[in-house]
Amino acid sequence: MGYEQDELITIGERFDADALIHWSGRIIEAARQDLARLSARGITEETLRAAEVAKADAHDLKAHAAGDGSTLASARREAISAALDWRQEVRGLAEALFDSEPETLARFRTGVKTSRSLPKLLAEVGFLVGTLRDHLPAFAGVGADDSLLRRGEEAFARLDEAQRRLVEERAQVPPKTLELQHALGVLYTRGRFLARIAGVEFRGDAERLARYSYEPLRAPAPAKRPRSRATASRK
């Protein structure tokens, strides 16, 4: 689906493995039950088998993965979150300012959703910084000043630093953890593809569409209960 390996790892590390495996199983089962309808949208048995293989791969790798062990990973995630927050603020203000100027507004709608891909987000934030700089006087009318531009420049610099240190970061992560994160990225993109196609096919059927909800992924992962001493002593 057009993702590089590093992008899939970045996607996959966002998710709790158990929650994603459970969610994808629900999506695959719903799609299998609706295959007669979804086949008109290009969903086939092969599509479902590929998703099932991705689910099995993630399940098998889950038992062997350890923590990421990388302080650089935390810095990268913080940089990405800050950049996404800044992008959302700039786009929201642009929507308010330029709703009657479609050509100007189009400059703030920077193409495909970038997810958390560093190269794509870098390019997007860099473009938005330049666009904001060109239109900064208009933003003063909605309470934005030079600090909004500086935040964008800082977000770009942090992303650039994270991108340059990505090889070093990945070297700190246990190989099995990287394999799991990659597998989770593949699994999520396959599940999301099915959910999006279903969203088009069943857009007028709220009950059926609810079976393809992302809500189980948005819920916080349940806390793991510590083992009691009695349980530990029986091991």
C-alpha positions as CSV (number, residue, x, y, z in Angstrom):
1,M,0.0,0.0,0.0
2,G,2.9,2.3,-0.7
3,Y,4.6,2.4,2.7
4,E,8.3,2.1,3.4
5,Q,9.5,-0.3,6.1
6,D,10.4,2.6,8.5
7,E,6.9,4.0,8.0
8,L,5.3,0.7,8.8
9,I,7.4,0.5,12.0
10,T,6.4,4.0,13.0
11,I,2.7,3.1,12.4
12,G,3.0,-0.1,14.3
13,E,4.7,1.2,17.4
14,R,1.7,3.3,18.2
15,F,-0.5,0.3,19.0
16,D,-0.9,-2.1,21.9
17,A,-0.4,-5.5,20.1
18,D,-3.3,-7.3,21.8
19,A,-5.7,-4.5,21.1
20,L,-4.7,-4.3,17.4
21,I,-4.8,-8.0,16.9
22,H,-8.3,-8.1,18.5
23,W,-9.5,-5.2,16.4
24,S,-8.2,-6.6,13.2
25,G,-9.8,-9.9,13.9
26,R,-13.2,-8.1,14.2
27,I,-12.7,-6.2,11.0
28,I,-11.6,-9.3,9.1
29,E,-14.6,-11.3,10.4
30,A,-17.0,-8.5,9.5
31,A,-15.5,-8.2,6.0
32,R,-15.8,-11.9,5.5
33,Q,-19.5,-11.9,6.4
34,D,-20.0,-8.9,4.0
35,L,-17.8,-10.2,1.2
36,A,-20.7,-10.5,-1.2
37,R,-21.2,-6.7,-1.0
38,L,-17.5,-5.8,-0.6
39,S,-16.4,-7.8,-3.6
40,A,-17.9,-5.1,-5.8
41,R,-15.3,-2.8,-4.2
42,G,-12.4,-5.1,-5.0
43,I,-12.3,-7.0,-1.7
44,T,-11.5,-10.6,-2.4
45,E,-10.7,-13.8,-0.5
46,E,-7.0,-13.0,-1.2
47,T,-7.4,-9.6,0.4
48,L,-8.8,-11.2,3.5
49,R,-6.1,-13.9,3.6
50,A,-3.4,-11.3,3.4
51,A,-5.0,-9.6,6.4
52,E,-5.2,-12.9,8.3
53,V,-1.6,-13.7,7.5
54,A,-0.6,-10.2,8.9
55,K,-2.6,-10.9,12.0
56,A,-0.9,-14.3,12.5
57,D,2.5,-12.8,12.0
58,A,1.9,-10.1,14.7
59,H,0.5,-12.7,17.1
60,D,3.6,-15.0,16.6
61,L,6.0,-12.1,17.1
62,K,4.3,-10.6,20.1
63,A,5.7,-13.3,22.5
64,H,9.3,-12.5,21.6
65,A,9.3,-8.7,21.6
66,A,10.9,-6.6,24.4
67,G,10.6,-2.9,25.2
68,D,12.0,-0.5,22.6
69,G,14.9,0.6,24.9
70,S,15.5,3.8,23.0
71,T,15.5,7.4,24.4
72,L,15.7,8.6,20.8
73,A,12.4,6.9,20.1
74,S,10.7,9.0,22.8
75,A,12.2,12.2,21.4
76,R,11.0,11.3,17.9
77,R,7.4,10.6,19.1
78,E,7.3,13.9,21.0
79,A,8.6,15.7,17.9
80,I,5.9,14.1,15.8
81,S,3.1,14.8,18.3
82,A,4.2,18.5,18.5
83,A,4.3,18.8,14.7
84,L,0.9,17.2,14.3
85,D,-0.6,19.5,17.0
86,W,0.9,22.6,15.3
87,R,-0.3,21.4,11.9
88,Q,-3.9,21.0,13.2
89,E,-3.8,24.5,14.7
90,V,-2.6,26.1,11.5
91,R,-5.1,24.3,9.4
92,G,-8.0,25.1,11.7
93,L,-7.1,28.8,11.7
94,A,-6.7,28.8,7.9
95,E,-10.2,27.2,7.6
96,A,-11.6,30.1,9.5
97,L,-9.7,32.8,7.7
98,F,-9.8,31.7,4.1
99,D,-13.2,29.8,3.8
100,S,-14.2,32.3,1.0
101,E,-10.8,32.1,-0.7
102,P,-10.5,28.5,-2.0
103,E,-7.1,29.0,-3.8
104,T,-5.5,30.3,-0.6
105,L,-7.1,27.7,1.5
106,A,-5.9,24.9,-0.8
107,R,-2.3,25.9,0.1
108,F,-3.0,24.9,3.7
109,R,-4.5,21.5,2.7
110,T,-1.3,19.8,2.0
111,G,-2.4,16.6,0.3
112,V,-2.7,13.1,1.7
113,K,-2.9,12.4,5.4
114,T,0.7,11.8,6.5
115,S,0.1,9.5,9.4
116,R,3.3,9.7,11.4
117,S,5.7,9.2,8.5
118,L,8.8,11.3,9.2
119,P,9.8,12.1,5.6
120,K,6.2,13.0,4.6
121,L,5.6,15.0,7.8
122,L,8.9,16.9,7.3
123,A,7.9,17.9,3.8
124,E,4.4,18.9,4.9
125,V,5.5,21.0,7.9
126,G,8.2,22.6,5.8
127,F,5.6,23.6,3.2
128,L,3.2,24.8,5.8
129,V,5.9,27.0,7.5
130,G,6.5,28.7,4.2
131,T,2.8,29.1,3.5
132,L,2.2,30.5,6.9
133,R,5.1,32.9,6.5
134,D,3.5,34.3,3.3
135,H,0.1,34.8,5.0
136,L,1.2,35.7,8.6
137,P,-0.4,39.2,8.7
138,A,-3.8,37.6,8.1
139,F,-3.3,35.2,11.1
140,A,-2.8,38.2,13.4
141,G,-6.6,38.7,13.2
142,V,-7.3,35.4,14.9
143,G,-4.8,35.9,17.7
144,A,-1.8,34.3,16.1
145,D,1.5,36.1,16.1
146,D,5.1,35.3,15.2
147,S,5.2,32.7,17.9
148,L,3.0,30.4,15.7
149,L,5.6,30.6,13.0
150,R,8.4,30.0,15.4
151,R,6.7,26.9,16.7
152,G,6.4,25.6,13.2
153,E,10.1,26.2,12.5
154,E,11.0,24.5,15.8
155,A,8.7,21.6,14.9
156,F,10.5,21.2,11.6
157,A,13.9,21.3,13.2
158,R,13.0,18.6,15.7
159,L,11.6,16.4,13.0
160,D,14.7,16.9,10.9
161,E,16.9,15.9,13.9
162,A,14.8,12.9,14.5
163,Q,15.0,11.9,10.9
164,R,18.8,12.2,10.9
165,R,19.1,10.1,14.0
166,L,16.6,7.4,12.9
167,V,19.2,4.9,12.0
168,E,20.9,5.4,15.3
169,E,17.6,5.1,17.1
170,R,16.6,1.8,15.3
171,A,20.0,0.3,16.3
172,Q,19.0,0.7,19.9
173,V,15.8,-1.3,19.5
174,P,15.8,-5.1,19.9
175,P,15.4,-6.7,16.5
176,K,12.3,-8.7,17.5
177,T,10.7,-5.5,18.7
178,L,11.3,-3.9,15.3
179,E,9.9,-7.0,13.6
180,L,6.7,-6.8,15.8
181,Q,6.3,-3.1,15.1
182,H,6.6,-3.7,11.4
183,A,4.1,-6.5,11.6
184,L,1.7,-4.3,13.5
185,G,2.1,-1.6,10.9
186,V,1.3,-4.0,8.1
187,L,-1.7,-5.4,10.1
188,Y,-3.1,-1.9,10.8
189,T,-2.8,-0.8,7.2
190,R,-4.6,-3.9,6.0
191,G,-7.3,-3.6,8.6
192,R,-7.7,0.1,7.9
193,F,-8.1,-0.6,4.2
194,L,-10.9,-3.0,4.9
195,A,-12.6,-0.5,7.3
196,R,-12.3,2.4,4.8
197,I,-13.8,0.4,2.0
198,A,-16.6,-0.8,4.3
199,G,-17.1,2.9,5.2
200,V,-17.9,3.7,1.6
201,E,-20.0,0.6,0.9
202,F,-22.1,0.9,4.1
203,R,-22.2,4.6,4.6
204,G,-26.0,4.5,4.8
205,D,-26.2,1.6,7.2
206,A,-25.1,2.7,10.7
207,E,-25.6,-0.7,12.3
208,R,-23.5,-2.6,9.8
209,L,-20.9,0.2,9.7
210,A,-20.5,0.1,13.5
211,R,-18.9,-3.3,13.1
212,Y,-15.9,-1.6,11.4
213,S,-15.4,1.0,14.1
214,Y,-11.9,2.1,15.3
215,E,-13.2,2.6,18.8
216,P,-11.5,-0.6,20.3
217,L,-8.2,0.9,19.2
218,R,-8.9,4.3,20.8
219,A,-9.7,2.8,24.2
220,P,-6.8,2.7,26.6
221,A,-5.1,-0.7,27.0
222,P,-6.1,-2.5,30.1
223,A,-3.5,-2.4,32.9
224,K,-1.6,-5.6,33.4
225,R,-2.2,-7.0,36.9
226,P,0.9,-7.8,38.8
227,R,1.4,-11.5,39.7
228,S,0.8,-12.3,43.3
229,R,3.7,-13.9,45.3
230,A,1.7,-17.1,45.6
231,T,1.3,-17.3,41.8
232,A,5.0,-16.5,41.3
233,S,6.0,-19.2,43.7
234,R,4.2,-21.8,41.8
235,K,6.2,-21.1,38.6
